[in-house]
Amino acid sequence: MRIVWLGVLIVSSCSLAFLLLRRKVHGGWFLRFGTHLVLSAFAIYALNFSGWITDWYIPLNPATIGTVAVLGVPGIGLILGLQQILYA
């Protein structure tokens, strides 16, 4: 099971590198990033209290919200993988 989470961590890290190298900053970046922050906070809140991931809890703090805002869905996998590796 630990190898699966290590794989999720590696895939999420590669996704982060790809997104950071591919994106270009343009004029409306502040509004777009703010929208991503709000949607990320809502997504984490919905995952925590919907029952989709019953054994895990993703804390709502600036680090987790920022990670999910930048990475999207792979960011959620990255956070869950880090929790499994660090707290297992």
C-alpha positions in Angstrom: 0.0 0.0 0.0 2.9 2.3 0.8 4.2 1.9 -2.8 0.8 3.0 -4.2 1.0 6.2 -2.2 4.6 6.8 -3.2 3.4 6.5 -6.8 0.6 9.0 -6.2 3.2 11.4 -4.7 5.5 11.0 -7.7 2.8 11.5 -10.2 1.4 14.6 -8.4 4.9 16.1 -8.1 5.5 15.6 -11.9 2.1 17.2 -12.5 3.1 20.2 -10.4 6.4 20.5 -12.4 4.5 20.3 -15.7 1.9 22.9 -14.7 4.5 25.3 -13.4 6.6 25.1 -16.6 3.6 25.3 -18.9 1.7 28.3 -17.5 2.4 31.9 -18.5 1.3 34.8 -16.4 -1.2 37.3 -18.0 -3.2 40.3 -17.0 -6.1 38.7 -15.1 -4.0 36.3 -13.0 -5.1 37.8 -9.7 -8.8 37.3 -10.3 -8.2 33.9 -11.7 -6.0 32.8 -8.8 -8.6 34.2 -6.3 -11.3 32.2 -8.0 -9.2 29.0 -7.8 -8.6 29.6 -4.1 -12.3 29.8 -3.4 -13.1 26.8 -5.5 -10.3 24.8 -3.9 -11.5 25.6 -0.4 -15.0 24.6 -1.4 -13.7 21.3 -2.9 -11.7 20.4 0.2 -14.7 21.2 2.4 -17.0 19.1 0.2 -14.6 16.1 0.3 -14.2 16.3 4.0 -18.0 16.3 4.8 -19.5 14.4 1.9 -18.3 11.0 2.9 -16.3 10.2 -0.3 -13.1 9.8 1.7 -14.3 8.4 5.0 -11.0 7.5 6.6 -9.1 10.7 5.8 -9.4 14.4 6.6 -7.7 17.1 4.6 -7.3 20.2 6.9 -8.5 23.6 5.6 -5.4 25.8 5.9 -3.5 28.1 3.5 -1.0 25.4 2.5 -3.6 22.8 1.5 -5.9 25.3 -0.2 -2.9 26.8 -2.1 -1.7 23.3 -3.2 -5.2 22.4 -4.5 -5.6 25.8 -6.2 -2.3 25.4 -8.1 -2.5 21.7 -8.9 -6.3 21.0 -9.0 -7.3 17.3 -8.5 -3.7 16.0 -8.5 -3.1 18.4 -5.5 -5.7 16.4 -3.5 -3.9 13.2 -4.4 -0.6 14.8 -3.4 -2.0 15.9 0.0 -3.5 12.4 0.7 -0.3 10.7 -0.4 1.8 12.9 1.8 -0.5 12.2 4.8 -0.1 8.4 4.2 3.6 8.5 3.9 4.3 10.9 6.8 1.7 9.5 9.2 1.8 5.7 8.4 
